[in-house]
Each structure stands twice: as C-alpha cells, then as structure tokens.
Amino acid sequence: MKKAFTVFLVVLVCFSSLFAAAEDKIEVKVLILPKFENGEMSGDFPGEAQYYYEGYLEGGEEYMIEGGMPGSVLYYKDGVALYVTGMGKVNTALSLEAILLDDRFDFSDCYFFSTGCAGSAVGSTVMGDVFVITAAIDYDLGHHADPREMVDPSRPTWFHDSGYDSSSYKLLNQDLTDRIYNLVKDTEIETTEKTSAFMAYTFDNAEWATRQPMVLKGTTVSGDNYWKGYYDHQNALLQCEYYGAPDPFALTEMEDVALAVVLDRFGMLDRYFIIRDSVNMDVFMNGVTPESLWDPNNEDSLSNEDSIEAADIFATAMENNYKVGSRVVDAILDGTL
C-alpha cells in the first residue's frame, strides 16, 4: 500500500509539473517577422520593423533566441511578438525555426505575419503599393540559364524541375487572405511627389504607372539575390503561370517562401500571412544600368540618399505597410479576424 501511494505521488508531481510548465508558457497571438531594421528600433529612419515596434512592442520584454539571428532579440508585449530575422531565405528560415523550437513560448493559436519591402512588377504595380500576398514562389529552385547561352535569348531563362515542387511553391490559406484583404482593401495609403513624377516620366504617363498606390492582392517571388531586369521579370511571370498562382506576379523579395516552408513543416501554414510594400521596380529604368545602380561610387546608386530607388519612397511605403498591417494585428488581438 505504501509503495502504491509513493508511485501515486510521483505521478501526481509529474503531471503537476507538466501542467505548471504549460501554464507558464508565454502565449503569442501574432508573431511579426520583419527582415531588417535601419539603425535603432525607434525614432530614426525606419526599416521594416520600426513602425510595428513603436506601435506594439515598445516597453515590452526582450528574449534571446538560441540559434537565432546574431544581434536580434524577440520582443514581446501583450500577446504580440516581433523578431528581425535577417535577410535572405536561409536567415529567415533558421530564425523562425529557432523561435518555434523555443519552449518558453506557446504558438498553438498564433498568426505568423511576414512584413517588409519589395520590388514591384513593371506594367501593373507602382511604388508605394501594399499587397496582401496569396501565394509565394521560390525564384531560385529549378534551372536558370544565362541568356547569352540560350538558342533563343529572348525567351525566359527559367526551366521547371518537379524535384523541388514540395518547397518551390506555397499556396497560402485563401480564406485567411480573403478575410485580410476585405478588412484592409480600403485603407488609404500615400506616395510622394518625387515618386509620382518619376513613374509618370519613366513610363510615358501610362495609366497603370500614374495611378495612386493601392492595397491589392498578388503573388510574391522570393529570390536569394536582389535581381532586376527584363529576363528575370519574364521568369517571374512564367513561374506564376506554371504553378497556377491564384493572383498575378506582384512583388519580388528574398524571404517569404522560406518562412512558408518552415511553417508548413510545423503544421502552421494555415495561419501565415504576408503584407509587403513596394519601394522600387523590378526593371532598370531611364538608362540606369546594373553598374550604375549597384556600384556604391556612382551618384545614382542605392547607397545615395537622393536615389529614386532609395530614400524617397521608402519611409512612406513602410508607413503604408503599417497602416495596412496594423489593422490586421488589431483584428487578431480583439478576436475579430
């Protein structure tokens, strides 16, 4: 009898410990995943994190994440968490996996929110647009050729390979993206005079290029390099067509499909959403060349604050992103999403 009672006590203690551990977990209702920040988290020129940090996390707790991005911490306050993942698919995937494996946090009912800037698809989008993304494609998976080695150098230079299909295309939860889009589609967003004039001049006052920024739905194409140009634009169009994406190619960035792959493997893809803003175009314009744009010694390069593709639209577009994204975060927190 005494032995049986001892066993009962041991079992009771184990169950009590497990229950206490579960109760002590920090419940995360929404995890915001920007990729980089410019300078400080608050009060200076914004990166992808600053507006969300100031709106939801300032004054909250900070947690180091083992195996996460060097220099990043997980900010937490009142059910909202934010983590700057680092740029590129490898950094973002490893950061998110490290967060999900941290047993201090409870993500069982969490929404995962990828946010940041991106490049716009020429012919349909303008700088300043904000997109609710409905599908994500990995630009790099498959086969790519140099157009100089193609029999027909005018055709797309990407070739599909079915061996990558399990991670090269991720369809997001369409019911969730529809609800988010219906919530935010009428959000008033802005542009700048300089950007509007640039778009009108560059594209000969084409109707698509001279409209005001809007909140739209679209597909994003994630590449591990910051690409531009006609050939890559054609590749992105072909990829969206090949995979049967529900909405047109809208943006190109460097991370979103990787986050989708991680969440899919953890069984959490249905609670993933992406809101991206456009800060540049996906082609070279007005005589700009790769050398002139990316050489830091050139006066038109991205390192120059006067570059049309650098500072002018960036802060406005990030504010546009926050105007849209904060409506979704608020809806998650008040249970109306």
C-alpha positions in Angstrom: 0.0 0.0 0.0 2.8 2.4 0.9 4.6 1.6 -2.4 1.4 2.3 -4.4 0.9 5.6 -2.6 4.5 6.6 -3.4 4.0 5.8 -7.1 0.8 7.8 -7.0 2.6 10.8 -5.5 5.4 10.6 -8.1 2.8 10.5 -11.0 0.9 13.4 -9.4 4.1 15.5 -9.1 5.0 14.8 -12.8 1.5 15.8 -14.0 1.6 18.9 -11.8 5.0 19.9 -13.3 3.8 19.4 -16.8 0.6 21.4 -16.1 2.6 24.2 -14.5 5.1 24.2 -17.4 2.2 24.6 -19.9 0.6 27.3 -17.8 3.9 29.2 -17.6 4.4 29.4 -21.4 4.1 32.8 -23.0 1.1 32.9 -25.3 1.9 34.6 -28.6 -1.1 35.7 -30.6 0.8 37.2 -33.5 4.5 36.9 -34.4 5.6 39.8 -36.7 8.6 38.9 -38.9 10.4 41.9 -40.5 13.8 41.2 -42.1 16.0 44.2 -41.3 16.0 47.5 -39.4 17.8 50.7 -40.3 19.7 51.9 -37.2 17.6 51.9 -34.0 14.3 50.2 -33.4 12.7 53.5 -32.7 13.0 57.2 -33.5 15.1 57.3 -36.6 14.8 56.5 -40.3 12.5 53.4 -40.4 13.4 49.9 -41.6 10.9 47.1 -41.8 10.5 46.7 -38.1 10.3 50.2 -36.6 6.6 51.2 -37.1 5.5 47.8 -35.7 7.9 48.0 -32.8 6.7 51.5 -31.9 3.1 50.6 -32.3 3.1 47.3 -30.3 6.3 46.4 -28.6 7.9 49.5 -27.1 8.5 49.0 -23.4 7.9 45.2 -23.6 10.1 42.2 -22.7 13.1 41.0 -24.7 14.2 37.4 -25.1 17.4 36.0 -26.6 16.7 33.1 -29.1 19.2 30.3 -29.2 20.2 29.7 -32.8 18.6 32.9 -34.0 19.9 35.8 -36.0 23.0 37.3 -34.3 22.1 40.7 -32.8 18.3 40.0 -32.8 16.1 39.6 -29.9 12.5 38.6 -29.7 10.4 41.5 -28.4 7.1 40.6 -26.6 4.3 42.6 -25.2 0.6 41.8 -24.6 0.4 38.9 -27.0 2.4 40.4 -29.8 6.0 39.3 -30.6 8.4 40.7 -33.2 11.7 39.3 -34.4 14.1 40.8 -37.0 15.0 37.6 -38.9 17.9 38.8 -41.1 17.7 39.0 -44.9 17.6 36.0 -47.3 15.9 32.7 -47.2 18.5 30.9 -45.0 18.5 33.6 -42.3 14.7 33.8 -42.2 14.1 30.1 -42.1 16.7 29.4 -39.4 15.4 32.4 -37.3 11.8 31.1 -37.5 12.7 27.6 -36.7 14.7 28.7 -33.7 11.8 30.7 -32.4 9.3 27.8 -32.9 11.6 25.4 -31.1 11.9 27.7 -28.0 9.7 26.0 -25.4 9.2 29.2 -23.5 6.5 30.3 -26.0 3.1 29.0 -26.9 2.4 29.3 -30.7 -0.6 27.0 -30.8 -3.0 29.8 -31.7 -0.5 32.2 -33.2 -0.7 34.0 -36.5 2.6 34.4 -38.4 3.0 37.8 -40.1 5.8 38.4 -42.7 6.2 42.0 -43.4 8.7 44.1 -45.3 9.5 46.0 -48.6 9.8 44.5 -52.1 10.2 45.3 -55.7 7.2 45.9 -58.0 6.2 44.1 -61.1 6.5 46.5 -64.0 3.4 47.0 -66.1 0.9 46.6 -63.2 2.2 48.0 -59.9 3.5 51.3 -58.6 6.0 52.1 -55.8 4.0 52.6 -52.6 1.5 49.8 -53.3 0.8 47.4 -50.5 0.0 43.8 -51.2 -1.8 41.0 -49.4 0.1 38.0 -50.7 -1.9 34.9 -51.7 1.0 32.6 -52.9 4.8 32.5 -52.6 7.2 31.1 -55.1 10.9 30.3 -54.8 12.6 32.0 -57.7 15.8 30.1 -57.4 14.6 26.5 -57.4 14.6 24.9 -60.9 17.1 25.6 -63.6 18.4 29.1 -64.7 20.4 29.8 -67.8 22.4 32.9 -68.9 20.6 34.4 -71.9 23.9 34.7 -73.8 23.9 30.9 -73.9 20.3 30.4 -75.0 19.4 29.4 -78.5 16.6 32.0 -78.2 17.9 34.7 -75.8 14.6 36.5 -75.9 12.7 33.8 -74.0 12.5 33.2 -70.3 15.6 31.7 -68.8 14.0 29.6 -66.1 13.1 25.9 -66.5 10.9 24.0 -64.1 12.2 21.0 -62.1 9.5 18.9 -60.4 12.0 17.7 -57.9 11.7 21.0 -56.0 7.9 21.2 -56.0 7.4 20.5 -52.3 9.2 23.7 -51.4 9.2 25.9 -54.6 5.6 26.9 -54.4 3.4 27.6 -51.4 -0.3 28.4 -51.6 -1.4 30.4 -48.6 -4.7 29.9 -46.8 -7.1 31.6 -49.3 -9.9 32.0 -46.7 -7.5 33.9 -44.4 -6.0 36.0 -47.2 -9.5 36.9 -48.4 -10.6 37.9 -44.9 -7.5 40.0 -44.5 -7.9 41.7 -47.9 -11.5 42.5 -47.3 -10.5 44.1 -44.0 -7.7 46.3 -45.4 -8.6 46.9 -49.1 -9.9 50.4 -48.5 -7.0 51.6 -46.4 -5.8 55.0 -47.6 -2.2 54.9 -48.5 0.1 57.5 -50.0 3.0 58.2 -52.3 5.5 61.2 -52.7 5.5 63.9 -55.3 9.0 62.8 -56.5 7.9 59.2 -56.9 4.8 60.1 -58.8 6.7 62.3 -61.1 9.3 59.6 -61.7 6.7 57.0 -62.5 4.9 59.3 -64.9 8.1 60.3 -66.7 9.6 56.8 -66.9 6.5 55.1 -68.3 5.2 57.9 -70.6 2.2 58.7 -68.4 0.9 55.2 -68.8 -2.4 54.7 -67.0 -1.1 51.9 -64.8 2.0 53.9 -63.8 0.3 57.2 -62.8 -2.4 55.8 -60.5 -2.2 56.3 -56.8 -0.9 53.5 -54.6 -3.5 50.8 -53.6 -3.9 47.8 -51.4 -4.1 44.8 -53.7 -3.7 41.0 -53.8 -0.8 39.3 -55.6 1.8 36.6 -55.8 5.4 37.1 -54.5 8.5 35.6 -55.9 11.4 35.1 -53.4 14.9 35.1 -54.7 18.2 34.8 -52.7 19.6 37.7 -54.7 18.3 41.2 -55.3 17.5 40.9 -59.0 16.3 43.3 -61.7 15.7 43.2 -65.4 13.6 42.0 -68.3 14.8 38.4 -68.2 14.1 37.9 -64.5 10.7 39.7 -64.8 9.8 37.2 -67.6 11.0 34.3 -65.4 8.7 35.5 -62.5 5.7 35.8 -64.8 6.4 32.3 -66.2 6.7 30.8 -62.7 3.4 32.3 -61.6 1.8 30.9 -64.7 3.4 27.5 -64.3 2.4 27.0 -60.7 -1.1 28.3 -61.2 -0.8 31.1 -58.7 -4.3 32.5 -57.9 -3.2 36.1 -58.4 -0.7 37.8 -60.7 3.0 38.3 -60.1 3.1 41.4 -58.0 6.3 41.6 -56.0 9.8 40.1 -55.6 11.6 39.8 -52.3 14.0 37.5 -50.6 12.3 35.6 -47.8 8.6 34.8 -47.8 8.6 31.3 -49.4 11.2 30.2 -46.9 9.0 31.2 -44.0 6.1 29.3 -45.7 8.2 26.1 -46.0 9.1 26.2 -42.3 5.6 26.8 -41.2 4.3 24.1 -43.5 6.6 21.6 -41.9 5.4 22.6 -38.4 1.8 22.3 -39.5 1.2 26.0 -39.1 1.0 27.3 -42.7 -2.7 27.9 -42.5 -2.0 30.8 -40.0 0.6 32.5 -42.2 0.0 35.8 -43.9 2.2 38.3 -45.8 1.9 42.0 -46.2 4.6 43.7 -48.4 5.0 47.2 -49.7 6.7 48.3 -53.0 9.8 50.5 -52.7 11.3 50.0 -56.2 10.6 48.5 -59.6 11.8 45.1 -61.0 13.4 46.5 -64.1 16.1 49.0 -64.9 14.7 52.4 -65.9 15.8 55.7 -67.5 19.2 54.5 -68.7 20.1 53.0 -65.3 22.4 50.0 -65.6 23.4 47.3 -63.1 26.8 49.0 -62.8 25.4 52.5 -62.2 22.7 51.3 -59.7 24.8 48.9 -57.6 28.2 50.5 -57.7 28.4 52.5 -54.4 30.7 55.0 -56.0 28.1 56.0 -58.6 25.9 59.1 -57.8 22.7 57.2 -58.8 23.5 54.1 -56.7 21.2 52.8 -54.0 23.7 53.9 -51.4 23.0 57.6 -52.3 20.0 59.0 -50.4 19.0 61.0 -53.4 18.4 57.8 -55.4 14.8 57.5 -56.5 15.1 53.8 -55.5 16.4 54.5 -52.0 15.2 57.0 -49.5 12.3 58.9 -51.3 9.5 56.4 -51.3 10.9 54.0 -48.6 9.7 55.6 -45.4 6.3 56.4 -47.0 5.9 52.9 -48.2 6.8 51.4 -44.8 4.2 53.7 -43.2 1.7 52.4 -45.8 2.6 48.9 -44.8 2.0 49.7 -41.1 -1.4 51.3 -41.9 -2.5 48.1 -43.5 -0.7 45.6 -41.3 -1.8 47.2 -38.0 -5.4 46.8 -38.9 -4.8 43.0 -39.2 -2.8 42.9 -35.9 -5.6 44.8 -34.1 -8.2 42.4 -35.5 -6.2 39.4 -34.3 -5.8 40.9 -30.8 -9.5 41.7 -30.5 -10.6 38.4 -31.9 -12.4 39.7 -35.0 -10.2 38.3 -37.7 
